[in-house]
Amino acid sequence: MATHPTIELVGLTKRFGEVVAVDSIALEVGVGELVSLLGPSGCGKTTTLNMVAGFLDPDAGDIRLEGRSVAGRPPNKRNCGMVFQSYALFPHMSVYENIAFGLRVRNVPKSEIAQRVNEVLAMAQLHGLQDRSPQQLSGGQRQRVSIARALVYRPDVLLLDEPFSNLDAKLRVAMRAELVEIQRRAQVTALFVTHDQEEAMHISDRIVVMNAGRIEQVGTPAEVYRKPASVFVADFLGDANLVEGRIAETTPGGVRVDIEGGLTLAASSDQAWSAGDACWLMVRPEHLSVLSGDATAENVLEGTVKSHAFLGSSHILHMSAAGRDWSVKVPDSDWAPVSAGDDLRVGWATPDCVVLHD
């Protein structure tokens, strides 16, 4: 059993002129994990992936794969499989030939090539398609070929650079599930780059949220969504109601926070706070419940409906309260019609309200 992470980044830094694209990041990816680098354009996630692959050299720090430094090694000496967003398939070759090409270049014996290609064809559910050209395949099938081609080397690490960005929305969702299944069957450690929050939540064992070349938070999808470490993470990962406030008092397991409009709200926190500290409160729209009649909650907000949007399985209400706009997400099964201008009371539980440092 391995005693070291498959991927280890130590103080990894990359500059382009005066721009620091990746700023001294540290990360460990365990054996068999699927970890996503998530963040907006320009945050450093693709630059990080390219340094792991060997396409870029770091200006500082080290990259260790299977416990060994690969600093200075070319890409073909790192045993990484790479999947690109553009598929990068040879149009004049069949599926079988595309997958086998790299093995032939490496002078792998024909019998072993056949065995390994058939192995990944089954793994990627491509049997029956091996004689087709890429032009005869759907976008999802092409991407499965691209993944199979990366896996045929039996890599220590599978690197994926926004592989589903060229697919339509419905196919992207289907391919997420397929990728996870293929990765689990291959038992390969994977590092996945995406700017799509839902995609990262769907496929990842852990998510690395990046911003301006730095890591803001590393955690499971549930951890980074429910307990964001910063205002940036809270705002970037899903919808959030974020409001500035000031600590009024500390309570067992949490705090009470004064916000605009003379309201004091209760929030959970496992950090140390002092009365008077500036902070932000975060509550997700789906955690706000519409209160009817004399119903109450630990935190109550009264305001006016500004707009309503129907999303199929849910409804989004925008309401004005306490000097700002709030979003409320209501399941369609709980929907009671309201219109712009109506008064609205909403409430939520203290554990659903997170307090963040200013």
Contacts in CASP RR format, 6 or more apart in sequence:
PFRMAT RR
TARGET T0000
AUTHOR 0000-0000-0000
METHOD contacts of the structure
MODEL  1
MATHPTIELVGLTKRFGEVVAVDSIALEVGVGELVSLLGPSGCGKTTTLN
MVAGFLDPDAGDIRLEGRSVAGRPPNKRNCGMVFQSYALFPHMSVYENIA
FGLRVRNVPKSEIAQRVNEVLAMAQLHGLQDRSPQQLSGGQRQRVSIARA
LVYRPDVLLLDEPFSNLDAKLRVAMRAELVEIQRRAQVTALFVTHDQEEA
MHISDRIVVMNAGRIEQVGTPAEVYRKPASVFVADFLGDANLVEGRIAET
TPGGVRVDIEGGLTLAASSDQAWSAGDACWLMVRPEHLSVLSGDATAENV
LEGTVKSHAFLGSSHILHMSAAGRDWSVKVPDSDWAPVSAGDDLRVGWAT
PDCVVLHD
2 31 0 8 1.000
2 66 0 8 1.000
4 64 0 8 1.000
4 66 0 8 1.000
4 67 0 8 1.000
5 28 0 8 1.000
5 29 0 8 1.000
5 30 0 8 1.000
5 31 0 8 1.000
5 64 0 8 1.000
5 67 0 8 1.000
6 29 0 8 1.000
6 30 0 8 1.000
6 31 0 8 1.000
6 32 0 8 1.000
6 33 0 8 1.000
6 65 0 8 1.000
6 66 0 8 1.000
6 156 0 8 1.000
6 157 0 8 1.000
6 189 0 8 1.000
7 27 0 8 1.000
7 28 0 8 1.000
7 29 0 8 1.000
7 30 0 8 1.000
7 52 0 8 1.000
7 63 0 8 1.000
7 64 0 8 1.000
7 65 0 8 1.000
7 157 0 8 1.000
7 189 0 8 1.000
7 191 0 8 1.000
8 27 0 8 1.000
8 28 0 8 1.000
8 29 0 8 1.000
8 62 0 8 1.000
8 63 0 8 1.000
8 64 0 8 1.000
8 65 0 8 1.000
8 67 0 8 1.000
9 25 0 8 1.000
9 26 0 8 1.000
9 27 0 8 1.000
9 28 0 8 1.000
9 48 0 8 1.000
9 52 0 8 1.000
9 62 0 8 1.000
9 63 0 8 1.000
9 64 0 8 1.000
10 26 0 8 1.000
10 61 0 8 1.000
10 62 0 8 1.000
10 63 0 8 1.000
10 64 0 8 1.000
11 24 0 8 1.000
11 25 0 8 1.000
11 26 0 8 1.000
11 60 0 8 1.000
11 61 0 8 1.000
11 62 0 8 1.000
12 22 0 8 1.000
12 24 0 8 1.000
12 25 0 8 1.000
12 26 0 8 1.000
12 27 0 8 1.000
12 48 0 8 1.000
12 51 0 8 1.000
12 58 0 8 1.000
12 60 0 8 1.000
12 61 0 8 1.000
12 62 0 8 1.000
12 63 0 8 1.000
13 20 0 8 1.000
13 22 0 8 1.000
13 23 0 8 1.000
13 24 0 8 1.000
13 25 0 8 1.000
13 58 0 8 1.000
13 59 0 8 1.000
13 60 0 8 1.000
13 61 0 8 1.000
14 20 0 8 1.000
14 21 0 8 1.000
14 22 0 8 1.000
14 47 0 8 1.000
14 48 0 8 1.000
14 51 0 8 1.000
14 56 0 8 1.000
14 58 0 8 1.000
14 59 0 8 1.000
15 21 0 8 1.000
15 59 0 8 1.000
20 213 0 8 1.000
21 42 0 8 1.000
21 44 0 8 1.000
21 47 0 8 1.000
21 213 0 8 1.000
22 44 0 8 1.000
22 47 0 8 1.000
22 48 0 8 1.000
22 51 0 8 1.000
22 58 0 8 1.000
22 213 0 8 1.000
23 212 0 8 1.000
23 213 0 8 1.000
23 214 0 8 1.000
24 60 0 8 1.000
24 61 0 8 1.000
24 214 0 8 1.000
25 48 0 8 1.000
25 210 0 8 1.000
25 213 0 8 1.000
25 214 0 8 1.000
25 215 0 8 1.000
26 215 0 8 1.000
27 35 0 8 1.000
27 208 0 8 1.000
27 215 0 8 1.000
27 218 0 8 1.000
29 35 0 8 1.000
29 189 0 8 1.000
29 191 0 8 1.000
30 189 0 8 1.000
31 189 0 8 1.000
32 183 0 8 1.000
32 187 0 8 1.000
32 188 0 8 1.000
32 189 0 8 1.000
32 190 0 8 1.000
33 189 0 8 1.000
33 190 0 8 1.000
33 205 0 8 1.000
33 206 0 8 1.000
34 180 0 8 1.000
34 183 0 8 1.000
34 189 0 8 1.000
34 190 0 8 1.000
34 192 0 8 1.000
34 203 0 8 1.000
34 204 0 8 1.000
34 205 0 8 1.000
35 190 0 8 1.000
35 191 0 8 1.000
35 192 0 8 1.000
35 204 0 8 1.000
35 205 0 8 1.000
35 206 0 8 1.000
35 207 0 8 1.000
35 208 0 8 1.000
36 191 0 8 1.000
36 192 0 8 1.000
36 193 0 8 1.000
36 194 0 8 1.000
36 199 0 8 1.000
36 200 0 8 1.000
36 203 0 8 1.000
36 204 0 8 1.000
36 206 0 8 1.000
36 207 0 8 1.000
36 208 0 8 1.000
37 44 0 8 1.000
37 45 0 8 1.000
37 48 0 8 1.000
37 49 0 8 1.000
37 191 0 8 1.000
37 192 0 8 1.000
37 193 0 8 1.000
37 194 0 8 1.000
37 208 0 8 1.000
37 210 0 8 1.000
38 45 0 8 1.000
38 194 0 8 1.000
38 195 0 8 1.000
38 197 0 8 1.000
38 200 0 8 1.000
38 207 0 8 1.000
38 208 0 8 1.000
38 209 0 8 1.000
38 210 0 8 1.000
38 236 0 8 1.000
38 237 0 8 1.000
39 45 0 8 1.000
39 194 0 8 1.000
39 195 0 8 1.000
39 209 0 8 1.000
39 210 0 8 1.000
39 211 0 8 1.000
39 236 0 8 1.000
40 195 0 8 1.000
40 211 0 8 1.000
40 236 0 8 1.000
41 195 0 8 1.000
42 213 0 8 1.000
43 210 0 8 1.000
43 211 0 8 1.000
43 212 0 8 1.000
43 213 0 8 1.000
44 210 0 8 1.000
44 213 0 8 1.000
45 193 0 8 1.000
45 194 0 8 1.000
45 195 0 8 1.000
45 210 0 8 1.000
46 161 0 8 1.000
46 162 0 8 1.000
46 193 0 8 1.000
47 56 0 8 1.000
48 193 0 8 1.000
48 210 0 8 1.000
49 159 0 8 1.000
49 161 0 8 1.000
49 191 0 8 1.000
49 193 0 8 1.000
50 56 0 8 1.000
51 57 0 8 1.000
51 58 0 8 1.000
51 63 0 8 1.000
52 63 0 8 1.000
52 65 0 8 1.000
52 78 0 8 1.000
52 80 0 8 1.000
52 157 0 8 1.000
52 159 0 8 1.000
52 191 0 8 1.000
53 75 0 8 1.000
53 78 0 8 1.000
53 80 0 8 1.000
53 82 0 8 1.000
53 159 0 8 1.000
54 70 0 8 1.000
54 72 0 8 1.000
54 73 0 8 1.000
54 74 0 8 1.000
54 75 0 8 1.000
54 78 0 8 1.000
54 80 0 8 1.000
55 75 0 8 1.000
57 72 0 8 1.000
58 71 0 8 1.000
61 71 0 8 1.000
62 69 0 8 1.000
62 71 0 8 1.000
63 69 0 8 1.000
63 70 0 8 1.000
63 71 0 8 1.000
64 70 0 8 1.000
65 78 0 8 1.000
65 79 0 8 1.000
65 80 0 8 1.000
65 156 0 8 1.000
65 157 0 8 1.000
66 156 0 8 1.000
70 77 0 8 1.000
70 78 0 8 1.000
75 82 0 8 1.000
78 157 0 8 1.000
79 153 0 8 1.000
79 155 0 8 1.000
79 156 0 8 1.000
79 157 0 8 1.000
80 155 0 8 1.000
80 156 0 8 1.000
80 157 0 8 1.000
80 158 0 8 1.000
80 159 0 8 1.000
81 150 0 8 1.000
81 151 0 8 1.000
81 153 0 8 1.000
81 155 0 8 1.000
81 157 0 8 1.000
81 158 0 8 1.000
81 159 0 8 1.000
82 150 0 8 1.000
82 159 0 8 1.000
82 160 0 8 1.000
82 161 0 8 1.000
83 143 0 8 1.000
83 146 0 8 1.000
83 147 0 8 1.000
83 150 0 8 1.000
83 158 0 8 1.000
83 159 0 8 1.000
83 160 0 8 1.000
83 161 0 8 1.000
83 163 0 8 1.000
84 146 0 8 1.000
84 161 0 8 1.000
84 163 0 8 1.000
85 161 0 8 1.000
85 162 0 8 1.000
85 163 0 8 1.000
85 164 0 8 1.000
85 165 0 8 1.000
85 166 0 8 1.000
86 166 0 8 1.000
87 134 0 8 1.000
87 139 0 8 1.000
87 142 0 8 1.000
87 143 0 8 1.000
87 145 0 8 1.000
87 146 0 8 1.000
87 166 0 8 1.000
88 146 0 8 1.000
89 98 0 8 1.000
89 134 0 8 1.000
89 142 0 8 1.000
89 145 0 8 1.000
89 146 0 8 1.000
89 149 0 8 1.000
90 97 0 8 1.000
90 98 0 8 1.000
90 101 0 8 1.000
90 134 0 8 1.000
91 133 0 8 1.000
91 134 0 8 1.000
91 135 0 8 1.000
92 133 0 8 1.000
93 101 0 8 1.000
93 133 0 8 1.000
93 134 0 8 1.000
94 130 0 8 1.000
94 131 0 8 1.000
94 132 0 8 1.000
94 133 0 8 1.000
95 121 0 8 1.000
95 126 0 8 1.000
95 129 0 8 1.000
95 130 0 8 1.000
95 131 0 8 1.000
95 132 0 8 1.000
95 133 0 8 1.000
95 134 0 8 1.000
95 137 0 8 1.000
95 145 0 8 1.000
96 117 0 8 1.000
96 121 0 8 1.000
96 130 0 8 1.000
96 131 0 8 1.000
98 134 0 8 1.000
98 145 0 8 1.000
98 149 0 8 1.000
99 117 0 8 1.000
99 120 0 8 1.000
99 121 0 8 1.000
99 145 0 8 1.000
99 148 0 8 1.000
99 149 0 8 1.000
99 152 0 8 1.000
100 113 0 8 1.000
100 117 0 8 1.000
100 152 0 8 1.000
101 149 0 8 1.000
102 149 0 8 1.000
102 152 0 8 1.000
102 153 0 8 1.000
103 112 0 8 1.000
103 113 0 8 1.000
103 116 0 8 1.000
103 117 0 8 1.000
103 152 0 8 1.000
103 153 0 8 1.000
104 113 0 8 1.000
108 116 0 8 1.000
116 152 0 8 1.000
116 154 0 8 1.000
117 130 0 8 1.000
117 152 0 8 1.000
118 127 0 8 1.000
119 152 0 8 1.000
120 126 0 8 1.000
120 148 0 8 1.000
120 149 0 8 1.000
120 151 0 8 1.000
120 152 0 8 1.000
121 127 0 8 1.000
121 129 0 8 1.000
121 130 0 8 1.000
121 148 0 8 1.000
123 148 0 8 1.000
123 151 0 8 1.000
123 182 0 8 1.000
123 185 0 8 1.000
123 186 0 8 1.000
124 144 0 8 1.000
124 145 0 8 1.000
124 147 0 8 1.000
124 148 0 8 1.000
124 151 0 8 1.000
124 182 0 8 1.000
125 144 0 8 1.000
125 178 0 8 1.000
126 141 0 8 1.000
126 144 0 8 1.000
126 145 0 8 1.000
126 148 0 8 1.000
129 137 0 8 1.000
129 141 0 8 1.000
129 145 0 8 1.000
134 142 0 8 1.000
134 145 0 8 1.000
137 145 0 8 1.000
138 171 0 8 1.000
139 166 0 8 1.000
139 167 0 8 1.000
139 171 0 8 1.000
140 167 0 8 1.000
140 171 0 8 1.000
140 174 0 8 1.000
140 175 0 8 1.000
143 163 0 8 1.000
143 164 0 8 1.000
143 167 0 8 1.000
143 175 0 8 1.000
144 175 0 8 1.000
144 178 0 8 1.000
144 182 0 8 1.000
146 163 0 8 1.000
147 158 0 8 1.000
147 160 0 8 1.000
147 163 0 8 1.000
147 179 0 8 1.000
147 182 0 8 1.000
150 158 0 8 1.000
150 159 0 8 1.000
151 158 0 8 1.000
151 182 0 8 1.000
151 186 0 8 1.000
151 188 0 8 1.000
155 188 0 8 1.000
156 188 0 8 1.000
156 189 0 8 1.000
157 188 0 8 1.000
157 189 0 8 1.000
157 190 0 8 1.000
157 191 0 8 1.000
158 183 0 8 1.000
158 186 0 8 1.000
158 188 0 8 1.000
158 189 0 8 1.000
158 190 0 8 1.000
158 191 0 8 1.000
159 190 0 8 1.000
159 191 0 8 1.000
160 179 0 8 1.000
160 190 0 8 1.000
160 191 0 8 1.000
160 192 0 8 1.000
160 193 0 8 1.000
161 193 0 8 1.000
162 193 0 8 1.000
162 194 0 8 1.000
162 195 0 8 1.000
163 175 0 8 1.000
163 179 0 8 1.000
163 192 0 8 1.000
164 171 0 8 1.000
164 172 0 8 1.000
164 175 0 8 1.000
164 176 0 8 1.000
164 199 0 8 1.000
167 175 0 8 1.000
172 196 0 8 1.000
172 199 0 8 1.000
173 202 0 8 1.000
176 199 0 8 1.000
176 202 0 8 1.000
176 203 0 8 1.000
177 202 0 8 1.000
179 203 0 8 1.000
180 203 0 8 1.000
183 190 0 8 1.000
192 200 0 8 1.000
192 203 0 8 1.000
192 204 0 8 1.000
194 200 0 8 1.000
197 236 0 8 1.000
197 237 0 8 1.000
197 238 0 8 1.000
200 207 0 8 1.000
200 221 0 8 1.000
201 207 0 8 1.000
201 221 0 8 1.000
201 225 0 8 1.000
201 237 0 8 1.000
204 220 0 8 1.000
204 221 0 8 1.000
205 220 0 8 1.000
206 218 0 8 1.000
206 219 0 8 1.000
206 220 0 8 1.000
206 221 0 8 1.000
207 217 0 8 1.000
207 218 0 8 1.000
207 219 0 8 1.000
207 220 0 8 1.000
207 221 0 8 1.000
207 224 0 8 1.000
207 237 0 8 1.000
208 215 0 8 1.000
208 217 0 8 1.000
208 218 0 8 1.000
208 219 0 8 1.000
209 215 0 8 1.000
209 216 0 8 1.000
209 217 0 8 1.000
209 218 0 8 1.000
209 224 0 8 1.000
209 232 0 8 1.000
209 233 0 8 1.000
209 236 0 8 1.000
209 237 0 8 1.000
210 216 0 8 1.000
211 232 0 8 1.000
211 236 0 8 1.000
216 229 0 8 1.000
216 230 0 8 1.000
216 232 0 8 1.000
216 233 0 8 1.000
217 224 0 8 1.000
217 228 0 8 1.000
217 229 0 8 1.000
217 230 0 8 1.000
217 233 0 8 1.000
218 224 0 8 1.000
224 233 0 8 1.000
224 237 0 8 1.000
225 237 0 8 1.000
225 238 0 8 1.000
225 284 0 8 1.000
226 354 0 8 1.000
227 354 0 8 1.000
228 234 0 8 1.000
228 237 0 8 1.000
228 282 0 8 1.000
228 354 0 8 1.000
228 356 0 8 1.000
229 356 0 8 1.000
230 356 0 8 1.000
230 357 0 8 1.000
231 242 0 8 1.000
231 280 0 8 1.000
231 282 0 8 1.000
231 356 0 8 1.000
234 240 0 8 1.000
234 242 0 8 1.000
234 280 0 8 1.000
234 282 0 8 1.000
234 354 0 8 1.000
234 356 0 8 1.000
235 242 0 8 1.000
238 284 0 8 1.000
239 284 0 8 1.000
239 285 0 8 1.000
239 327 0 8 1.000
239 329 0 8 1.000
240 282 0 8 1.000
240 283 0 8 1.000
240 284 0 8 1.000
240 285 0 8 1.000
241 281 0 8 1.000
241 282 0 8 1.000
241 283 0 8 1.000
241 284 0 8 1.000
241 285 0 8 1.000
241 288 0 8 1.000
241 326 0 8 1.000
241 327 0 8 1.000
242 280 0 8 1.000
242 281 0 8 1.000
242 282 0 8 1.000
243 259 0 8 1.000
243 260 0 8 1.000
243 280 0 8 1.000
243 281 0 8 1.000
243 322 0 8 1.000
243 324 0 8 1.000
244 259 0 8 1.000
244 260 0 8 1.000
244 278 0 8 1.000
244 279 0 8 1.000
244 280 0 8 1.000
244 281 0 8 1.000
244 358 0 8 1.000
245 257 0 8 1.000
245 258 0 8 1.000
245 259 0 8 1.000
245 260 0 8 1.000
245 278 0 8 1.000
245 279 0 8 1.000
245 280 0 8 1.000
245 281 0 8 1.000
246 257 0 8 1.000
246 258 0 8 1.000
246 276 0 8 1.000
246 277 0 8 1.000
246 278 0 8 1.000
246 279 0 8 1.000
247 255 0 8 1.000
247 256 0 8 1.000
247 257 0 8 1.000
247 258 0 8 1.000
247 273 0 8 1.000
247 274 0 8 1.000
247 275 0 8 1.000
247 276 0 8 1.000
247 277 0 8 1.000
247 279 0 8 1.000
247 355 0 8 1.000
248 255 0 8 1.000
248 256 0 8 1.000
248 257 0 8 1.000
248 258 0 8 1.000
248 264 0 8 1.000
248 275 0 8 1.000
248 276 0 8 1.000
249 255 0 8 1.000
249 256 0 8 1.000
249 275 0 8 1.000
250 256 0 8 1.000
250 273 0 8 1.000
250 274 0 8 1.000
250 275 0 8 1.000
251 266 0 8 1.000
253 268 0 8 1.000
253 269 0 8 1.000
253 270 0 8 1.000
254 266 0 8 1.000
254 267 0 8 1.000
254 268 0 8 1.000
254 269 0 8 1.000
254 270 0 8 1.000
254 273 0 8 1.000
254 350 0 8 1.000
254 355 0 8 1.000
255 266 0 8 1.000
255 267 0 8 1.000
255 269 0 8 1.000
255 273 0 8 1.000
255 279 0 8 1.000
255 355 0 8 1.000
256 264 0 8 1.000
256 265 0 8 1.000
256 266 0 8 1.000
256 267 0 8 1.000
257 264 0 8 1.000
257 265 0 8 1.000
257 266 0 8 1.000
257 267 0 8 1.000
257 279 0 8 1.000
257 281 0 8 1.000
257 355 0 8 1.000
258 264 0 8 1.000
259 265 0 8 1.000
259 281 0 8 1.000
259 322 0 8 1.000
260 322 0 8 1.000
260 323 0 8 1.000
260 324 0 8 1.000
261 322 0 8 1.000
261 323 0 8 1.000
262 322 0 8 1.000
263 301 0 8 1.000
263 322 0 8 1.000
265 281 0 8 1.000
265 299 0 8 1.000
265 353 0 8 1.000
266 298 0 8 1.000
266 299 0 8 1.000
266 350 0 8 1.000
266 353 0 8 1.000
267 281 0 8 1.000
267 350 0 8 1.000
267 353 0 8 1.000
267 354 0 8 1.000
267 355 0 8 1.000
268 350 0 8 1.000
268 351 0 8 1.000
268 353 0 8 1.000
268 354 0 8 1.000
268 355 0 8 1.000
269 354 0 8 1.000
269 355 0 8 1.000
271 355 0 8 1.000
271 357 0 8 1.000
273 279 0 8 1.000
273 355 0 8 1.000
277 358 0 8 1.000
278 358 0 8 1.000
279 355 0 8 1.000
279 356 0 8 1.000
279 357 0 8 1.000
279 358 0 8 1.000
280 355 0 8 1.000
280 356 0 8 1.000
280 357 0 8 1.000
280 358 0 8 1.000
281 353 0 8 1.000
281 354 0 8 1.000
281 355 0 8 1.000
281 356 0 8 1.000
282 353 0 8 1.000
282 354 0 8 1.000
282 355 0 8 1.000
282 356 0 8 1.000
283 299 0 8 1.000
283 348 0 8 1.000
283 352 0 8 1.000
283 353 0 8 1.000
283 354 0 8 1.000
284 329 0 8 1.000
284 352 0 8 1.000
285 316 0 8 1.000
285 326 0 8 1.000
285 327 0 8 1.000
285 328 0 8 1.000
285 329 0 8 1.000
286 314 0 8 1.000
286 329 0 8 1.000
287 348 0 8 1.000
287 349 0 8 1.000
287 352 0 8 1.000
287 353 0 8 1.000
288 301 0 8 1.000
288 326 0 8 1.000
288 327 0 8 1.000
288 328 0 8 1.000
288 329 0 8 1.000
288 346 0 8 1.000
288 347 0 8 1.000
288 348 0 8 1.000
289 297 0 8 1.000
289 346 0 8 1.000
289 347 0 8 1.000
289 348 0 8 1.000
290 317 0 8 1.000
290 328 0 8 1.000
290 330 0 8 1.000
290 334 0 8 1.000
290 336 0 8 1.000
290 338 0 8 1.000
290 344 0 8 1.000
290 345 0 8 1.000
290 346 0 8 1.000
291 297 0 8 1.000
291 300 0 8 1.000
291 345 0 8 1.000
291 346 0 8 1.000
291 347 0 8 1.000
292 336 0 8 1.000
292 345 0 8 1.000
295 345 0 8 1.000
297 347 0 8 1.000
297 348 0 8 1.000
297 349 0 8 1.000
298 347 0 8 1.000
298 348 0 8 1.000
298 349 0 8 1.000
298 350 0 8 1.000
299 347 0 8 1.000
299 348 0 8 1.000
299 349 0 8 1.000
299 350 0 8 1.000
299 353 0 8 1.000
300 345 0 8 1.000
300 346 0 8 1.000
300 347 0 8 1.000
301 319 0 8 1.000
301 321 0 8 1.000
301 322 0 8 1.000
301 326 0 8 1.000
301 345 0 8 1.000
301 346 0 8 1.000
301 347 0 8 1.000
302 321 0 8 1.000
302 343 0 8 1.000
302 344 0 8 1.000
302 345 0 8 1.000
303 319 0 8 1.000
303 320 0 8 1.000
303 321 0 8 1.000
303 343 0 8 1.000
303 344 0 8 1.000
303 345 0 8 1.000
304 319 0 8 1.000
304 320 0 8 1.000
304 321 0 8 1.000
304 341 0 8 1.000
304 342 0 8 1.000
304 343 0 8 1.000
304 344 0 8 1.000
305 317 0 8 1.000
305 318 0 8 1.000
305 319 0 8 1.000
305 338 0 8 1.000
305 339 0 8 1.000
305 340 0 8 1.000
305 341 0 8 1.000
305 342 0 8 1.000
305 343 0 8 1.000
305 344 0 8 1.000
306 318 0 8 1.000
306 319 0 8 1.000
306 320 0 8 1.000
306 325 0 8 1.000
306 340 0 8 1.000
306 341 0 8 1.000
307 317 0 8 1.000
307 318 0 8 1.000
307 340 0 8 1.000
308 315 0 8 1.000
308 316 0 8 1.000
308 317 0 8 1.000
308 318 0 8 1.000
308 338 0 8 1.000
308 339 0 8 1.000
308 340 0 8 1.000
309 315 0 8 1.000
309 316 0 8 1.000
310 332 0 8 1.000
312 332 0 8 1.000
313 331 0 8 1.000
313 332 0 8 1.000
314 329 0 8 1.000
314 330 0 8 1.000
314 331 0 8 1.000
314 332 0 8 1.000
315 329 0 8 1.000
315 330 0 8 1.000
315 332 0 8 1.000
315 335 0 8 1.000
316 327 0 8 1.000
316 328 0 8 1.000
316 329 0 8 1.000
316 330 0 8 1.000
317 327 0 8 1.000
317 328 0 8 1.000
317 329 0 8 1.000
317 330 0 8 1.000
317 338 0 8 1.000
317 344 0 8 1.000
318 325 0 8 1.000
318 326 0 8 1.000
318 327 0 8 1.000
318 328 0 8 1.000
319 325 0 8 1.000
319 326 0 8 1.000
319 328 0 8 1.000
319 344 0 8 1.000
319 346 0 8 1.000
320 326 0 8 1.000
326 346 0 8 1.000
328 344 0 8 1.000
328 346 0 8 1.000
338 344 0 8 1.000
END
